[in-house]
Amino acid sequence: MYKRFFNLTRNPFELTPDPDFLFATKRHNEALAALYYGVRRHKGFVVLTGEVGTGKTLLLRCLLQLFKQSKDIGYAYVFNSRLSPTEFLQYILSDLGLNTSGKNKSEMLLELGQYLISRNAKKQTTVLIVDEAHHLSPEILEEVRLLTNLETTDEKLLQILLVGQPELDDKLDSVGLRQLKQRVALRAHLDPLDAEETRGYIERRLQVAGANSHVGTLFPAATVAAVHRHSRGFPRLINTICENALVTGYAKQVNSITPEIIHGIADDFRLNVIKHQQAESGDSVGEVDVRKAAKTLLEMFAALQKAAPPETELRVPLEVRRREI
């Protein structure tokens, strides 16, 4: 819709993870190198974590491209982690091209082992990639640990990459999964982009989309700063903001995206809305409860005062009187 107006050849801020648009920061390069090195050196078990929208899936797509260019690497890619242990194993075998029809778990494990041994004898590498791994149940994570037992005396037969949000680290830190954690050979983590990286990210995407000569005009420095402020450096949010900014710019027939357009989009998407902490609401409720309790105590003491003999004096606790005042 806006491509012709802004002289673009393609949409620069699509949310789908396209390897052509990878903006390789130092952290992204280190993470990609760790994943590829872990597979090539048969390290066995590698973990990649990062917050929502930091580019984990895009990095995986780039890694899969590298695998496809290699004749000796085969892989199973699991992106639905909400499976039972048996379904998980069936999915792996099916993605590797193995038949699972009518086979029980033991038979599937036996076939997988023979398949891995056969490929290893041919100097071929087999990889299991699990995306959204923070959703894996403890039962499936235990299955993953058992799969790491598929090895020769020299090396692991199956290379395993777990990719997920920081909750994955929390799961691996649990006592019940300490055996799995000890088998992690390499770890990598993706953080949000800083201000300078956000500028490079936007420029890279616009250049790939054909905006070579007018990148600075289309998204001036002040506008990029506004994008970073509202997105907090998360690439997915950067894409959302910039995509809507181009649509708004087209609708207004302006050749340059202004900070005001970015602020308006942030308001529309409620990016600046900060939810009140539960503790704050708890404090206010607690104050109401204290006042109710103080009132009840005062009423109780008043009733006791009336019922008591004349020579008896019941004293209201000083703290309660203070609360009432």
HELIX and SHEET records of a PDB file:
HELIX    1   1 PRO A   19  PHE A   21  5                                   3    
HELIX    2   2 LYS A   26  ARG A   40  1                                  15    
HELIX    3   3 LYS A   56  GLN A   69  1                                  14    
HELIX    4   4 PRO A   85  ASP A   95  1                                  11    
HELIX    5   5 LYS A  105  ALA A  121  1                                  17    
HELIX    6   6 ALA A  133  HIS A  135  5                                   3    
HELIX    7   7 PRO A  138  LEU A  147  1                                  10    
HELIX    8   8 GLU A  167  LEU A  172  1                                   6    
HELIX    9   9 VAL A  175  LEU A  177  5                                   3    
HELIX   10  10 ARG A  178  LYS A  181  1                                   4    
HELIX   11  11 ALA A  195  VAL A  208  1                                  14    
HELIX   12  12 VAL A  215  LEU A  218  1                                   4    
HELIX   13  13 ALA A  221  SER A  231  1                                  11    
HELIX   14  14 PRO A  235  LYS A  252  1                                  18    
HELIX   15  15 PRO A  259  ASP A  268  1                                  10    
HELIX   16  16 GLN A  278  ALA A  307  1                                  30    
HELIX   17  17 LEU A  318  GLU A  324  1                                   7    
SHEET    1   A 5 ILE A  73  VAL A  78  0                                        
SHEET    2   A 5 THR A 125  VAL A 130  1                                        
SHEET    3   A 5 LEU A 158  GLY A 164  1                                        
SHEET    4   A 5 PHE A  45  GLY A  50  1                                        
SHEET    5   A 5 LEU A 186  LEU A 190  1                                        
END                                                                             
